[in-house]
């Protein structure tokens, strides 16, 4: 013998929606007067913007160091390094243009990790990065040498 239970009559859809909106509004009002969410730690917040000059960086206990502006020599070295990097990039891309086109075509056709040749291709890419860095370092050394003294 099974008894059939009678389900309660369904609430009117408008009443259910109104109750849901009321609960959401009550939750927002309850959270509004507490301020910041306690789950957010002060470490995860961005620091407040400061006005005025930055604080000096301490160099030793009890002492303070001042930050010196970059002199012309440092700016020149940065310009030389940027020019050498562009030159090394240009040399590597020009030298390996055909190989790069073949790798791009193979990657688009088969996927980048779908072939036994993918490990060799990755090794070639790392070799190009190494060669670019070597050319860049050589260019920087050649362009930052002091003129010979007489």
C-alpha positions in Angstrom: 0.0 0.0 0.0 1.5 3.2 -1.0 0.1 6.4 0.0 0.2 9.3 -2.3 1.4 12.4 -0.8 -0.2 15.6 -1.7 2.2 18.3 -2.8 1.6 21.8 -1.4 0.1 24.2 -3.9 2.6 26.2 -5.9 3.3 29.7 -4.9 2.4 32.4 -7.2 5.4 33.2 -9.5 5.2 36.9 -8.6 5.3 36.2 -4.9 8.4 34.0 -5.3 10.2 36.6 -7.4 9.3 39.3 -4.8 10.6 37.2 -2.0 13.9 36.5 -3.8 14.4 40.2 -4.6 13.6 41.1 -0.9 16.2 38.6 0.3 18.8 39.9 -2.1 18.1 43.5 -1.0 18.3 42.5 2.6 21.7 40.9 2.0 23.1 43.9 0.3 21.9 46.2 3.0 23.4 43.9 5.7 26.8 43.9 3.9 26.8 47.6 3.2 27.4 48.9 6.7 30.3 46.6 7.5 32.8 48.2 5.1 35.5 46.2 3.4 35.1 42.5 2.8 37.0 40.7 5.6 38.2 38.0 3.2 40.4 40.7 1.4 43.7 41.0 3.3 45.6 44.3 3.4 48.5 42.6 1.5 46.3 42.0 -1.6 45.2 45.6 -1.8 47.1 48.2 -3.9 48.9 50.8 -1.8 47.4 54.2 -1.4 48.8 56.7 -3.9 51.3 59.0 -2.2 51.8 62.7 -2.9 55.1 64.4 -2.9 58.6 63.1 -3.4 59.3 59.4 -2.8 60.8 58.4 0.5 64.6 57.9 0.4 65.8 54.3 0.3 67.8 53.5 3.5 71.3 52.3 2.7 72.3 51.4 6.3 70.5 51.4 9.6 70.0 54.9 10.7 71.2 56.4 7.4 69.3 57.3 4.2 70.5 57.3 0.6 69.2 59.6 -2.1 68.4 58.3 -5.5 70.7 59.7 -8.2 69.3 60.4 -11.7 70.8 58.3 -14.5 73.7 60.0 -16.1 74.4 60.4 -19.8 76.7 57.3 -19.9 73.9 55.0 -18.5 71.4 56.3 -21.1 74.0 55.9 -23.9 74.6 52.2 -22.8 70.9 51.6 -22.8 70.6 53.0 -26.3 73.5 50.9 -27.5 71.9 47.8 -25.9 68.6 48.5 -27.6 70.2 49.1 -31.0 72.3 45.9 -30.7 69.2 43.9 -29.8 67.3 45.2 -32.8 70.3 44.4 -35.0 70.7 40.9 -33.6 66.9 40.2 -34.1 67.2 41.4 -37.7 70.2 39.2 -38.4 68.5 36.1 -36.9 65.2 36.6 -38.7 66.8 37.3 -42.0 69.1 34.3 -41.7 66.4 31.8 -40.7 63.4 33.2 -42.7 62.9 30.0 -44.7 63.1 27.8 -41.7 60.7 29.9 -39.8 58.2 29.7 -42.6 58.5 25.9 -42.7 58.0 25.7 -38.9 55.0 28.0 -39.0 53.4 26.0 -41.9 54.0 22.7 -40.1 52.6 24.0 -36.8 49.5 25.3 -38.5 49.0 22.0 -40.4 49.7 19.5 -37.6 49.8 21.4 -34.3 52.8 22.4 -32.3 53.2 19.2 -30.3 51.8 16.5 -32.7 55.0 15.4 -34.3 58.3 13.8 -33.4 60.0 16.8 -35.0 58.5 19.2 -32.4 61.4 18.6 -30.0 63.9 19.3 -32.7 62.0 22.5 -33.6 62.0 23.6 -30.0 65.7 23.0 -29.8 66.2 25.1 -33.0 64.1 27.9 -31.5 66.2 27.9 -28.3 69.4 27.8 -30.5 68.1 30.9 -32.3 67.5 32.7 -29.0 71.0 31.8 -27.8 72.5 33.0 -31.1 70.6 36.3 -30.9 71.8 36.9 -27.3 75.4 36.0 -28.3 75.3 38.5 -31.2 73.8 41.1 -29.0 76.5 40.7 -26.3 79.2 40.8 -29.0 77.8 44.0 -30.5 77.5 45.6 -27.0 81.1 44.7 -26.2 82.4 46.1 -29.5 80.4 49.4 -29.1 81.3 50.1 -25.5 85.0 49.7 -25.6 87.0 52.7 -24.7 89.0 54.4 -27.4 92.7 53.4 -27.4 94.9 55.7 -25.4 97.9 57.3 -27.0 
